[in-house]
């Protein structure tokens, strides 16, 4: 259908009102629009027409910016001082995470009213598999999603954007194409044309650093990948090359998996004596990371949010978190992030407990992919996987890192 002549009476933008595969697609990605800022505007109507920025509490960066602020160039993860220069009239608010979580759970319960196959990616976005739900609800997935988006706006007070497609990669891509309040469909018949117009950075896992590496090889557009043979890409980039080949063609076999099980995996250790020294605390952290990684591997889980927990000698709990671009289940990755989070907290304060946790689980197939930019990181991951294989065959004591052996020797010395 020619949609150029179909215009929205409110904004005069062209809009697609149908798609040849609209009634056949059932994989959806739903993403709240500028979620934190939307909740703040909902709770304080006086902010409705003002630029709102959420952040500044951790390292002075932007957590979320409303669309008015974004029109001035403000973006998530931008340093707050830069955001203020770009948008000096912005209202800057500290995050109210407990409020956002409550609203997020309210929205997630709406998802679960449609299908049990809901896979959250964060508190404000999720994949849904609506296959077979027409028989239960009497409407095809596209109509259910439209009704759901309207209900969330009317009953909860925030807006969402919806992507409907044949697989998860395309659905997530679609949900981001027409924000806010978008509903974008990508079918099998038009996926190649749509993908061909996009930069390589729209493929998940290819960030700015990886894009620079590919750019040096003359690759910047997905259309270029579509013209290359799989063998060529694998020869150049290994496992990443295979992913580039498949996703550039809209091929994704991952299924939507409900995450009703564990919400996080963690371990902590109360210390024999209070410690204020970075090196001593770091040594304790390694063993905890190995424990958590072992649990993740046994449960076939991988997460993107890593949280360091400390308890002072006065029993005050301190936590710091970081969210990664891709999920992990490796002790080395947990330790790297945990150590980095620990450094700024070493100021002479004695700590009696240290712990590490992983949350916001993602599909295992996305975890610990080869790193195109930092091959040393990939090498460390391969070493850990090889060690895991040896431990599974011959026992945990077969092979150990020097740090773990040192801690074990210290324990033995204290007991003698």
C-alpha positions, 0 to 999 in steps of 0.5 A: 500500500502507498502510505505517502498520501496517508497523513496524520490529521494532528501532525501531518506525518505520514503513517502506515496503517497496515502491513502485509504481515501484520496479522502473522507476526507475534514477537514484540519489544515494548520500551517505555518512552524516556521512562524516568522523566515520564514518571516524574512528569506524571507525578508533577504535571507542572513539569509537562512542558519543561525539559527534565533531566534525571541524574547527577547522583552517580558520577554526575551523568544523565540517566534519562532526558525527556524528549524536550531536553533531547531536542537540545542535544541531551543524551543518556550517559552524557556528563551532567555539566555538558547537559547543563550547557546544552539545556540550561533551562532544564529541571534536574532531578535525582532518580527515585529508583523505588518509584520507578521500580514500582511503576515498572512492575505495574507495567510488567503485570500488564504484559503478563495479562496478555502472555506468560512469555515476558522477558524483561530486559530492564524495569522499562522494557521487555520482549513478549511472545504473543503466539497463540494468544488470539485464541485466548483474547479474541484479537491478533497480537497487533491489536492486543499491543495497540490496546495495551499501549493505550491502557498503559498511557491511560491507566499508568500515565506513561507512554510506550513504543512497540516493535512487532516483528518475526524475531527479537532482533528486529522487534527491538530494532523496530521499537526504537524507530519511531519514538515516542508512542511509536508502533513499528512493524518489520516483516520478512518481506521488508526486513532486508530493505529496512536493515540496508538503510541503517548503520552497522551500529544498529546491530546489538553488540556493535558499539562505538569502539567496534564500529571504529574498527569496522570503519577502518576496514571500510564497513559502516553500513549494514548494506555492505554486510549484506553483500558479503559472504559469511565465510569472508566475515568469519575469516575476518572477525571470527564469531563476531563475523558470523553474528554480523552476517546473520543479523545484517540479514535479520536472522535471529533464532533466539526465543522469548524466555520468561524470567520468573526464576531468580532475579539475581545471584550474589554472594557476600563474605563477613571478614574476620577483621575490618579492612580498609586497604584496597589490596586486601579487599580486592583479594577477598573480592576475587573468591566471591566473584568465583563463587557467583560466577560458578552459580551463574554457570550452573544455573545457565544465567548471565546478567548485565548489572553488577553490584558491589556491596560493602558494610562498614564497621558501623554496619552502614551498607554501601552499594555501587552498581554498573550496567554492562553493554552485554551480559556476563557470567565470568568471574574475570568480568565480575572482578574487573567491574567490582574492583573498579567500583571498589576503588573510589570507596577506599578512603580510610573507612574500615569495612566488615563485609564485602559482596558482589551480585549480578542481576537483569539476566539476558539470554545466555547466547548473548553472553561473553561474546568475543571482543573485537576491540580488546582481544586481550579481554577475549583471551582472558574469557577463553582462559576462564572457559578452559579452566571451567572445562578442566574443573568439570572434568577433574574437580575444582582443585585441578586448576586455580588462579594465583590470587585464589591460591594465595588466599587459600594459603593465607587461610591455612597459615591462620589455622596452623 
